[in-house]
Amino acid sequence: MGPMDEAVRRSLARWPNVPAVFGWVALDRRGNWRLREPGSERFTRIGNAALRAFIARNYGRDPRGCWFFQNGPQRVYVKLERTPFVYRLEGARLIDHCGRTAGALRGAWLDDEGGVVLDAGQGAGVLDDRDLAALAEHFVDASGAPLGERLAALLERTRRAHCAFLALSGERVELGTIEARSLAARFGFVADPQP
């Protein structure tokens, strides 16, 4: 967990046994915080910038691999549509949905649902699909040459044999494939925390 708000730390010390909340907040595959509509199973995007920033500052993981944000003395567990982090590109740097630098790139995979999954210093995350075109500039072949127009053909072959790499922020990792349904088990997180 990143630097927690001081007010949150004080409230935890004052009320240490407040029951946790499950099923009310979600993180979608584009990094939007979503709130469940009362009396419904639908989630709507949280529009309030101050609330989104508060959630991002107090977002963390428990020992079970469940992600939550600390709302004063209460943990609010987050349902993950894909992964605990959603990454965006800022130039050649990865930034997570909370606005923090992602850290060193450790792995990259194409998933069977058309997404790019990245493992960086922060943890596992899916690339925001709006950044896929920008990420394409960072795919290289085994010699380090940009794939350019060869990208589509090589990515199709990558699904069968590793022959493409992602070079980003001074790191270079082989591009693999992964099934979306295996992400939670592979990276040790709980997509839908329960009490």
Salt bridges, closest charged atoms under 4 A:
ASP5 OD1 - ARG57 NE 2.71
GLU6 OE1 - ARG9 NH2 3.13
GLU6 OE2 - ARG10 NH1 3.98
ASP28 OD2 - ARG34 NH1 3.47
GLU37 OE2 - ARG42 NH2 3.28
ASP62 OD2 - ARG64 NE 3.45
GLU90 OE1 - ARG93 NH2 3.50
ASP96 OD2 - ARG100 NE 3.23
ASP111 OD2 - ARG82 NH2 1.99
GLU113 OE1 - ARG82 NH1 3.53
ASP119 OD1 - ARG106 NH2 2.85
ASP128 OD2 - ARG88 NH1 3.71
ASP128 OD2 - ARG130 NH2 2.61
ASP129 OD1 - ARG30 NE 2.68
ASP131 OD1 - ARG88 NH2 2.64
ASP141 OD2 - ARG150 NH2 3.17
GLU174 OE2 - HIS162 ND1 3.88
GLU179 OE1 - ARG181 NH2 2.89
